[in-house]
Amino acid sequence: MESNLVGHVFQYAGIIIEATLVLYLVWSRQWKAQGGVGLYLASLLAAQMTRAYVLHQFGQVDYSYYYVYWSTDLPLVISAFLIVCYFFRRACRNEEKMWRFVRLLLFFIFVLVVGISGLTFSHNYGKLITYFIVEFNQNLYFTCLVLNTLLYLLLLQIESLDEQLGLLVCGVGIQFAGPTATLALLHLTSGEPFAQLLITFVMPLCTFGMLLIWAYALVRVKAIKVARREQPVLAEVPVESNF
């Protein structure tokens, strides 16, 4: 009972922060400049409000909440993958050759995840929510976590000056870690009640932590357009004539 209460507190606090950040991006005219950040926050807000409404109307034990939860999680995990793609694009803004390679790799990875998840659904045809969506969400969340970690290492490697991007990447890393671990536990335990209870507690907590980091990054830290570092030019030494 207490764990459910704490989970609901984090859930509703997250809704308030999400709505505040969306309004802030619109009010400060950063919506277009931030690109996918605003859209990801809007998708989070829509999913959280829908779940909160169904939870209030039917309760957590009702199957309506179960189906609504996983149905809203599908577009949410896709938007999570898209925000990682956007962060890669932002990190490679001055490296077009690198971005062309990364873009092709990201597309291949997404198709691979869909294919692997589709194999599970083909062996359990007719159980779309139970098998395909849960399996797909778990696989894509794990993929997002790995890609986000690689992105963070890339930012360190290129010595990015975009401090805001670094904080945004760290924030989604926290959010992806929770769903990945809890969904894996749910899969391994075949949907045991304690695993489902853990999801309702851990996921809002990780999302709440991400939102706090994003709020600081968007409000207090300005985005920096990273200029490509110029290579030092050696001074030309005049060659003495032999004549």
N, C-alpha and C positions, 0 to 999 in steps of 0.2 A: 504493500500500500504506500509506504513512504517512498520507495523507489519510483513508483508511478507518479507520485506527486512531484518529486524532483524532476523527473523527465518532462512533465507537463509545464513546470516552471521554466525550464530551459527552452521548451518548444515555443511558448508564448513570448518569452523574452526575445527569442530569435526572430519571431514574426515582427515584433516592434522595431528591432534594429534593421531588419530587411526593408520594411516600409520606410523607415527614416532615411536609409542610405539611397533608396530609389528616389525619394523626394529630394534629397540633397543633390544627387547627380542632375536632376531636372532643374532644380533651382539655381545651381551654380553653373549651369550650361556645360557640364562635363559629359553629358550622356553620349554625344557623338564622339568626343575625343577618347572616351574610355572604351568604346567599342563593345566587345562582348561582355564586359564586366556588368554593365547595367542590365543586359538581357539575362545573364545568369542569375543576378539578384532577383529580377522579376519572376523568373521561373521558380526559384526557391520560394518566393513569397506566395505565388499562386498554389504551389503544391502544399505548402504548410497550412495555408488558410483552408484549403479544401479538406485536408486531413483533420484539422481541428474542428471544422464544422461537422463532418461525419462522425467524429469521435464524440462530440457533444450530443448529437442526435441519437446515435445508436449504441454508443459504448464500444469499448475495445474488444469485447468478447464476441460481438456480432460479426458475421461474415461480411457484411457490407463494408465495414472498416477494413477488413483484410484485403478485399478486392480493390477498394479505392486506394489503399496504401501502395500496393504493388503496381496498379495502373498509373498512378502519378509518379512512381519511382522510375518508370521507363523513360518518359521524356526528360526527367531530371538527370538521369545518368548520361543520356545522350548530350544534354546541354553541358554536363561536366566534361565530357570528352571534347566538346567544341571550345570550351573556355581554355582547356589545355592547348588546343591547336592555336587559339588566339594568342596565348602567352608565348608559344614558340615563334609565331609570326612577329610578335613584338620584340622578342629577343634577337631575331635574325633580320631586323629591318634594314640593317646596313650590309647584310651578307646575302645577296640574292641567290648566289649559287648554292649556298648552304640551305636556304629556305626551299628551293626547288627540290632538293634531295629530301629534306625533312617532310615536306608536303606529300611527296610520293610515299614515303615510309609510313606516315600517319594514315593515309588512305588504305594502304595494304594491311596495316594492323587492324583497322576497323573491320575490313572485309573478313579478315582471319577470325576475329572474335565472333562475328555474326555466323560464320561457317561452323565454328566449333560448337557454338550454342545451338545451332540448327540441328546438329547431329543428335544432341540430347533430345530435342523435341521430336525428331523423326522416330526415336525409339519409344516415345511416350506420347503418341499422337492423341490429341483431344484434351490434353492437360496443359493449356497454354500458360495460365498463371502459375501453376505449381512447378512446372519444369522449365519451359523456355524463358519466361520473363525473369524468374529468380536466377536461373543459370546465366542468362545474358547479363543481367545487372551485376552479378558477382564477378563475372569475367571482365566486364568493362570497367568496373570500379577498380579492380586489381590492376588492369592495364593503365588506367589513369594515374594510379599511385606510382607505378613504375616510370611512366613517362614524365610525371611531375618531378620525380627524383632525378631523372636524367636531365631535365630542364634546369633544375637547381645547380647540378654539377656543371652544366654548360655555362650558366651565368657566372660561376666562379672561374671557369676556364678562360672565358673571354674578358673577365674583369669588368663586367657591366657596371656602368655608373647609374643605371636606373634603379635607385633604391626602392621606389614604389613597386616596381615589378617584382623585386626580390621578396618584399613583404606579401604581395598578393600570391606569389607562388608558395611561400611558406604556409599561408592561410589555407589554401586548398589542399596542401599536403596533410594538414591536420584533419580536414574534413574527410578526405579520402581514406585515411588510415582507419577511422572508426567503422564506416560501412564495410570496408574490405574484410576486417577481422570478424565483425559480427555476422556478415553474410556467409563467410567461410564456416563459422561455427554453426550457423543454422543449417548449412548443407551437410556438414559432418554428423550432426545430431539428428538429421531427418526431421527437422522442425519441432524439436522438443520445446515445451512451454517456456522453460527457463531461458532458452536461446532467443525466443521471440520477445520475452520480457527484457532481455539485455539490449535488444535492438531499439526498443522504445526509450531506453535510457541513454545508451552510448551515442547513438546518432544525433539526437538533439544537442548533446553536450559538445560533440566535436564540431557541429555546425555553429554553435554559439561561440566556441573559441575562434573559429575561422572568421566569423562576423566581427568580433572584437578587433582582430588584426586588420581586417579589411577597413573597418571604420577608421582606425588610426592611419592606415596607408592612404586612404582617399581624402581624409580631412586634413591631416597634418603634414603629409609628404607629397611634394609635387613630382609629377612625372617628368623625367629628364629624357630628352631625345639624345640618344647615344650617337655621338659622331665617330666615324671610323678613325681610329688612331693612325696618324700619318707616320710613315716610316722615315727615320732620320736620313736626310740627304747629305752625303759626304761632300765636303767642299772640294771643288775642282782645283787641283794643283797645276799651275801652268808648267808646261814642259819646256825646258830650255832648248833653244834651237842649237844644233851643232854647227850651224853656219855662222 
